[in-house]
Amino acid sequence: MGIGIFPAKDLFVAGSPHFSTAELAIEESWIKGAAPILAANFDSVSIVNLNKDLPESFVFDVALGQIYEIDANYDAPPLDLRGLDLEQKLEPQTIERSEMFCNNEGQKYCELILAWDENSTGEFTAVRISDALYGIVANNLIAELVD
């Protein structure tokens, strides 16, 4: 039975234990981006090689990373793995693919994939997969594919 004009099933309960903030933001399509998606899927997340201020890099939202408590290291640019032809190999583990800003010469937008599997622990590396494709890829996948 509804209360007032709102049906009971549509009432919002602020203290609901069913969703984390990240899960709720994704479920309601309030925020899209790597940080909330990763935070919703892992208890803790760390990403290295996220320097967005260098040529041939992508823009990772620092503010969202801080809000979702992503341990981000900006000391180095994305690891360049273009010579390894990884796009097809990562396809089965690609969880999300989206467009974002990049710092490539002559390009304003690139694509970013998020890739992990059931063995991933929340430790990621930012990589460059092709000229216009970057990834935040679980370290265990990189170890498997690069060997």
N, C-alpha and C positions, 0 to 999 in steps of 0.2 A: 504494500500500500504506500502511496506517495505522501510526502509531507508538503503541504502547501501546493505549489504548482509543479514541483520537481518530483519525478518518479524516484523512489528509493534507490533503485539500481544506479542512478546517475549521480548520486550524492558523492562528493569528494571528501575523503577522510584524510586529514593532514598527517596523522600519525600511522598511516597504513604501512605495515611491515612487508607488504607484498612487492614493493618496488623500491630500489635504491633511487637516488636523485638522477643518476645517469640513465637507469632503465626507464624512469618516468619521462625524462626529456626525450628519449628516443621513441618510446611508445606513443607519445602525444605529438611527435614530429616538431617539437619546439626548437630543438637544436640538432643540426646535422654536423658531423665532423668526426675526425679520428679520435679525439680525446674522449667524448662521451661513449662512443662505441667500444673503445678499448676498456674504459672504466667499468662499463656494464658487463663485460665478459671476463674480467680478471680482478682478483682481489687487490693486486698492486701491479703497476705498469712502469717499466723503465724503457726509454728509447735513447739510443746514441746516434750520432751523426746527423743531427738536426739543424746544423747551421744554415739558417735561412737568409743570411745577409751576404752570401757569396754567390757569384755567378754559378749557373748550373745547379740550382737548388730549388726546393719548393717551400712555400710558406706554411709553416705549422703554427696554428693559433696558440700563442704563448699564454694568453689569458685563460683560454679554455683548458689548456694543459695544467695551469695552476689551480683552477677551480676543481678539476677532477683529480688533482694530486698525482699527476704524471711526473715521474722522475725523469726529466729531459736533460740531455747533455748536448749543448750547442757548440762544442769545441771544434767539430770537424764537419765538413759537408757530407751529403749522402755518399755512401760507398758506391763507387762506379762499377757496376756489374754488367754493363752493356754487352760485352763480348761473350757472355755466357748463354745468351738466348733463353732467358728464364721465364718470359711471359707465359708461354704455353705450359711449362712445367709447374708454374704457380697457380694456374687456373683452378685446379680442383680445391686448393686451399684458400682461394680468394673469397673473403667474407663480404667485402664492401669495395666498390669502385666508384670514384667520384671525381669531379673536376675541381681543381683548385689553382691558385695563383702560383706561377713559377718564375724563376729568374733566368730563364734560358734566353739567349740572344735571339731577338726576333719573335719570341713567344711570350704571350701574357698568361696563357692558361695551359695546364698539363693535366694529366690524369694521375690519380693516386689510388693504389690498391692497399688494402689491409689484408694480410695473409697470415694464417696460423692453422694449427691442427689440434687434435685432442691431446697431444703430448706437449704443447706449448705452455710455458710457465709465466708469461707476461713480460719476458725480456725480448726487446725488439731492436732492430737496426734499420735506420732509414737508408734506402738504396735507390740507385738509378738503374732501372731495368732496360729502358730504351730511351731514345732521344726525347720523347714526350711522355714517358711513363715512369713514375716513381713509385716506391712502395715503402710501407712500414711493415717489415716482415719479421716473423718470429725467428729468433736466433737458431732454434733447433732446425728450422726449415733451411736456413742459409747453410748451416753446417752440412746438412744432407745433400743439398743441391750443388754446392761449390766443390765438394770432394771429388 
